[in-house]
């Protein structure tokens, strides 16, 4: 056996000791909680017995006057006999209201921004519609001019073709010796 072996009786292992201590602590705490719960129920039953005794000993005067304040563990309320009133159901939380208010304000600001953006887009669309109409008008005005230029170009091309045809026919009908002398003049 080696000297580092903890089972040989040298040093005790730490983990089992810690687990034992934790289990003991949990058991003692649980016992304390159970005892406190039973004590609380006994105290509650004693208070309810005192209240019942006080109501049975009350004078039958017909009025809702509170009994002697020395025997009452709490302040009397005219509309309940042995139970407290229910808690308010709709009591608003001020922190939630502040958060909701902040969110609502942010939503309103965002709505205003979106409305402004929509208005700017509508204005831009109107400007584009006007520009489109102006461009269409200019294109309509340029179409007759383009047709006129095409007609002039076609006339010029036809006239050019006639000149070339006349020159070709002149050279074709010309005597070859004469054509040679014209070529040398250049």
C-alpha positions as CSV (number, residue, x, y, z in Angstrom):
1,X,0.0,0.0,0.0
2,X,1.2,3.4,-0.9
3,X,1.4,6.3,1.6
4,X,-1.0,8.4,-0.6
5,X,-3.8,5.8,-0.3
6,X,-6.6,7.3,1.8
7,X,-8.1,4.0,2.6
8,X,-5.1,2.8,4.6
9,X,-6.2,4.7,7.6
10,X,-4.0,7.8,6.9
11,X,-6.1,10.9,6.1
12,X,-9.9,10.7,5.8
13,X,-11.6,11.5,2.5
14,X,-13.1,15.0,2.3
15,X,-16.1,14.4,0.0
16,X,-18.0,11.9,2.3
17,X,-17.5,14.2,5.3
18,X,-18.9,17.2,3.4
19,X,-21.9,15.2,2.1
20,X,-22.6,14.0,5.7
21,X,-22.5,17.5,7.0
22,X,-24.8,18.8,4.2
23,X,-27.4,16.1,4.8
24,X,-27.4,16.8,8.5
25,X,-27.9,20.5,7.9
26,X,-30.8,19.8,5.5
27,X,-32.5,17.5,8.0
28,X,-32.2,20.1,10.9
29,X,-33.5,23.0,8.6
30,X,-36.4,20.9,7.4
31,X,-37.4,20.0,11.0
32,X,-37.3,23.6,11.9
33,X,-39.5,24.6,9.0
34,X,-42.0,21.8,9.8
35,X,-42.1,22.9,13.5
36,X,-42.7,26.6,12.5
37,X,-45.5,25.6,10.2
38,X,-47.3,23.6,12.9
39,X,-46.8,26.5,15.4
40,X,-48.3,28.9,12.9
41,X,-51.4,26.8,12.3
42,X,-51.9,26.5,16.1
43,X,-51.6,30.2,16.5
44,X,-54.1,30.8,13.7
45,X,-56.6,28.4,15.3
46,X,-56.2,30.1,18.7
47,X,-56.8,33.6,17.1
48,X,-59.9,32.2,15.3
49,X,-61.2,30.7,18.6
50,X,-60.8,34.1,20.3
51,X,-62.6,35.8,17.5
52,X,-65.5,33.3,17.7
53,X,-65.7,33.7,21.4
54,X,-65.7,37.5,21.2
55,X,-68.6,37.4,18.6
56,X,-70.6,35.0,20.7
57,X,-70.1,37.3,23.8
58,X,-71.0,40.5,21.9
59,X,-74.0,42.4,23.2
60,X,-77.1,42.1,21.0
61,X,-77.6,45.9,20.8
62,X,-78.2,45.8,17.0
63,X,-75.5,48.3,16.3
64,X,-72.2,47.7,14.5
65,X,-70.2,49.3,17.3
66,X,-66.8,47.7,17.7
67,X,-66.3,45.7,20.9
68,X,-63.6,46.5,23.4
69,X,-60.3,47.1,21.6
70,X,-58.3,45.3,24.3
71,X,-59.6,41.9,23.2
72,X,-59.3,42.4,19.4
73,X,-56.1,41.4,17.7
74,X,-56.9,43.7,14.7
75,X,-58.9,46.8,13.9
76,X,-62.6,46.0,13.2
77,X,-64.1,46.6,9.8
78,X,-67.9,46.9,9.5
79,X,-68.4,44.7,6.4
80,X,-66.6,41.5,7.5
81,X,-67.0,39.2,10.4
82,X,-64.3,36.6,10.5
83,X,-62.4,37.0,7.2
84,X,-60.4,39.9,5.8
85,X,-61.6,41.4,2.6
86,X,-60.2,40.0,-0.7
87,X,-57.2,41.8,-2.1
88,X,-57.9,44.4,-4.8
89,X,-57.9,42.7,-8.2
90,X,-57.3,45.6,-10.5
91,X,-54.8,47.7,-8.6
92,X,-52.4,49.0,-11.3
93,X,-48.7,48.6,-10.8
94,X,-47.0,52.0,-11.1
95,X,-43.9,50.5,-12.5
96,X,-45.8,48.7,-15.2
97,X,-47.7,51.9,-16.1
98,X,-44.4,53.8,-16.4
99,X,-43.0,51.1,-18.7
100,X,-46.2,51.0,-20.7
101,X,-46.3,54.7,-21.0
102,X,-42.7,54.7,-22.2
103,X,-43.5,52.1,-24.8
104,X,-46.6,53.9,-25.9
105,X,-44.6,57.2,-26.3
106,X,-42.0,55.3,-28.4
107,X,-44.8,53.8,-30.5
108,X,-46.3,57.3,-31.1
109,X,-42.9,58.7,-32.1
110,X,-42.4,55.8,-34.5
111,X,-45.9,56.3,-35.9
112,X,-45.1,60.0,-36.5
113,X,-41.8,59.0,-38.2
114,X,-43.6,56.5,-40.4
115,X,-46.3,59.1,-41.3
116,X,-43.6,61.6,-42.2
117,X,-41.8,59.0,-44.3
118,X,-45.1,58.0,-46.0
119,X,-45.8,61.7,-46.8
120,X,-42.3,62.1,-48.2
121,X,-42.7,59.0,-50.3
122,X,-46.1,60.3,-51.6
123,X,-44.6,63.6,-52.5
124,X,-41.7,61.9,-54.3
125,X,-44.2,59.7,-56.1
126,X,-46.1,62.8,-57.2
127,X,-42.9,64.5,-58.4
128,X,-42.0,61.3,-60.3
129,X,-45.4,61.2,-61.9
130,X,-45.1,64.9,-63.0
131,X,-41.5,64.2,-64.4
132,X,-42.8,61.1,-66.2
133,X,-45.6,63.1,-67.8
134,X,-43.1,65.8,-68.9
135,X,-40.7,63.2,-70.4
136,X,-43.6,61.6,-72.2
137,X,-44.6,65.0,-73.6
138,X,-41.0,65.6,-74.8
139,X,-40.8,62.2,-76.4
140,X,-44.1,62.8,-78.2
141,X,-42.7,66.2,-79.4
142,X,-39.5,64.5,-80.6
143,X,-41.3,61.6,-82.6
144,X,-42.3,63.8,-85.6
145,X,-38.8,65.3,-85.6
146,X,-37.3,61.9,-85.6
147,X,-39.5,60.8,-88.5
148,X,-38.6,64.0,-90.4
149,X,-34.8,63.3,-89.9
150,X,-35.3,59.7,-91.0
151,X,-37.0,60.9,-94.2
152,X,-34.2,63.4,-94.9
153,X,-31.6,60.7,-94.3
154,X,-33.5,58.4,-96.6
155,X,-33.6,61.1,-99.3
156,X,-29.9,61.9,-98.9
157,X,-29.1,58.2,-99.1
158,X,-31.2,57.8,-102.3
159,X,-29.6,60.9,-103.8
160,X,-26.1,59.5,-103.0
161,X,-27.1,56.1,-104.6
162,X,-28.2,58.0,-107.7
163,X,-24.9,59.8,-108.0
164,X,-22.9,56.6,-107.6
165,X,-25.1,54.8,-110.1
166,X,-24.5,57.7,-112.6
167,X,-20.8,57.6,-112.0
168,X,-20.6,53.9,-112.4
169,X,-22.7,54.1,-115.6
170,X,-20.4,56.8,-116.9
171,X,-17.3,54.7,-116.3
172,X,-19.0,51.7,-117.8
173,X,-19.8,53.5,-121.0
174,X,-16.4,55.2,-121.3
175,X,-13.6,54.0,-123.5
176,X,-10.9,52.2,-121.5
177,X,-8.1,54.4,-122.8
178,X,-9.9,57.4,-121.7
179,X,-10.6,55.9,-118.3
180,X,-6.9,55.3,-118.0
181,X,-6.1,58.9,-118.7
182,X,-8.6,60.0,-116.0
183,X,-7.0,57.7,-113.5
184,X,-3.5,59.2,-114.1
185,X,-4.6,62.7,-113.6
186,X,-4.9,62.2,-110.0
